């Protein structure tokens, strides 16, 4: 029986073919010469006070529908950066998330912060496309890729100077992800097959992320208390969308997340 993830991937492939009919892979590669080199997000993520916040420009989701009207993605991105976000994630999937590459372009023009193209990457074309539009990071979802393709996309990202956030949902996927020798591993509390959220997925798996690899907690953050819980479990970063786009003060909320994490780390140090 097809899952939610299967349906999303099917739509992603159809939309990809439409874009490829307009812009060939060769044309994308030619564009790379005029794009500034990719930014390395890792120094900022590793040195972030408290926790690195990857703040998301997210208009909608399959589970919640429309989340926020974002007429100026660049303005939102500037608020995130002012709040101390270490990176900014931009949803570009169209059908379920109402995102676009135009949003990525606008955010790239607005901030010097490292940018993650948040989409369902299934072909090399999309990785080149992400870099051509100024992305510094891509998302690789283990559940959506076989090992050979996942490694090819991971290697391609590295060749382009980009960083991959490799997303997992269980112990078997974590093992597959670690075989890539990644620098960023995301643990998503949301089951992409059912869309149910269980924060225990994050708190159970994060302690298994080896030292030297930054564990990123994804989904299930509604406020600073959730960030604190994830940091106690070993999160070096949190990726947050809904809680920020629905909030009337995104800059302050990013700061609150960082402060909550810093309080946890201060307490741990004192103990």
N, C-alpha and C positions, 0 to 999 in steps of 0.2 A: 504494500500500500504506500503510495507516494507521501512523503513527509512535507512539512512546511518548507524545509530547506530545499528539497527537490524542486518544489514549485518556484522558489526564488531563483535557483540556478537556471532553470529552464527559461525564465523571463530574462535573466541576465545575458544568456547566450543569444537570445533573439535580438535584444537591444544592441549587443556588441556587433552583431552582423550588420545592423543598420548603420552604425557609426563607421564600420570598416568600409561599407559601400561608398561612404562620403570621403573618408580619409584612409588611405592605404597604410599598411605597416611601414612601407618605405618612406612615405611622406612624414609619418611620425618620427622615424629615425632621423630624417633630415632636420626636423625641428629641434632635435636635441642639441645641435651645435649652437643654437641661439638661446638656450636656457642656462641660467646660472647653475653652477655645480650644486649637487644635493647637500643639504646641511646634515651634519652628524648630530642627532638628538641625544646621544648617549651621555656625553659629558654633563649636559644640563639635567638629564633625568637622574643620573647617579649622584649628582651633588645637590639635588633639590632639597630644601629644608622641609623636614617632616615627611612629605610624600610628593612625588611628581604627579601633577594633575594633567591628564590628557583630556582636554575639554572639547566637547563635540558640538558641531553645527548640525543639528538633527531636526528636520521638520516633521517627520512622521515615523511610525514603526508598524510592523505587521500586527503586533499584539495590542497596541493602543490607538492605532489610527493617527489622525492629525494631532500633533503635539503642540506646535507653535507656528505662528505666522512670523517668518523671518525675512522681512523685505530687504534688509541690508546685512547679508552674512559677514561682510567685512567689518561692519560696526560691532557686531557681536564678537567677532574674533579679537578686535582691539580690546574689548572689555575683558575677555578671557586673559589676554596677554598682560593687561594692566593688573589683573588679580594675581598673577604669578604662575599661570599655566606654563608647563614645560614644553608642551606640544599641543597642537590643535588638530582634531580629527574632523574631517569633512565627509559627510555621507554623499556619495555620488550615485548610488543605486536609485533608479527612477520609479519603478512600479510600486514598491512597498514602502520606500522611505522618502519619496518625493524629492530626491536629491538630483544633482547634476554636476557635470564638469564645470559649468558656468559658476556654480557656487565655489568650487575649488579655485578657479581663476580669480574670483573676486577676493577671496580670503588671502590668496598668495600676494595679491597686489596691496593688501591692507596691512600685513604684519610680516616681520622678519622671523617669526617663530617657526620651528620645524613643523611641517604639515604631514599628517597621515591621510592618505586617500582611503577612506573606509568603504569598501565595496567587496563583492564576492569575486575574487580573482580566480579565473579558471583557464586563462590563456596568456601567453607571452605578450600578445598585443596589448593587453590591459596594463601590464607592468610598464611597457614603453610609453603608453598613453599617460599613465600617472606621472612619470618623470617629465614628459613633454609639457604637462600642465603644472609643473612646479612642485609636485609632491616629493617629500623626502623619505616617507615611510609608506609601506603597503601592508595590508592585512592578508595573511594566509591562514585560512580556516582548515584545520586538519580534517575535520569531518567532511569537507567538500572536495578533498584532493587525494589521489593515490600518492604513494611515496615517491615515485619517479617524477611525476609532474610537480609535486611540492618542492622537491629538491631543485628541479630545473628553474622554477620561478624564484626560489630563494637565491640560487646562484646568479640568476639574471639581475635580481635587485642589487646584489653586492657589486656586480660588474658595473652597474649604473651609479654606484656610490650611495645606494639607498639602504635603508634598514628595514627588515621585515619584523612585524609583530606576528608571532605564530600563535594562533588561538586554539586552545584545547578545552575539552569538556569532561574528560575522564582520564583515568590512569593510563589506559592503553594509548590514548591520543598523546598524552604527555611524553610517553616513551618514544613515540614516533617523532614528535617535535624535537626532542633533545638529540636525536640522531643527526639533526641538521647543524648542530653546534650553534644554536641561535644566541642572540644577546638579549632578546625580549621575548618572553613567553606570557601570553595572556590566558587567564583562566576565566571563562565566561560562566556566570551563574545561570544564564538563560539557556535552556535546552532548545537548540535550533530546530529540533524535529517536532516539539510540542509547544514551544514558546513559554513553557513554565519556568519560573525563576526559583532557584534554591540556593541561597547564599552559602549553604554548607558545601556545595561543590567547590567554591573558592577557598573556604577555610580548610577543607580537607586536602586540596591539591597544592595550594601555595607552599606549604612546608616541604613539599617534595621537589620544588624547583631548586636546583643546585646553586651553591654559592658562585657568584660571578655572573649569573644570569638574572636579569631583573624580572621579577614576577609582577604582572599587571592584573589587577582585579577588575573584572568587567561585569557590569549589570548588578542590579540590586542595591545601588546607592540612592537613598532618598534624603540623606542628610549627613552631617558630620559624624554622627554616632556609627553609621555604617562604614565610613572611611576608617574610623578608629578600630573597628572590629577587623577590617581587612588588613590594616597595618600590623595589628597584633599577630595576625596569621602569617605575616611575612611579605606583604605587598610593598614593593618599592614604588609602585605607581598605581593610579586608579584611572580608569577611563569612564567618564561620566557624560551622559547626554541629556536624558529626560529631565533630571533634577535641575540642570542648569538652564535649559531652554524654557522651562515652565516657571522659572524663578524670575522675579522682577528686578533682581540685583545680581546678575551673574558675576560681576567682578568681586563683590563682597562674598558671594557664596564660594567661589574658588579659594579666596583667602581663608574662609572658615574651614574648608576641608584641610588646607595646609596646616592651620593652627591646631585642629583636632589631632592630626597625625603627629605634629611636633610635641603635643602634650603627652601622647602615648610614648614617644621615644624618650622624652625627658624623664618620664616615670620609670621606664625600663632602665635608663642610665643610673637613676638614683638608687634603684633596687640592686 
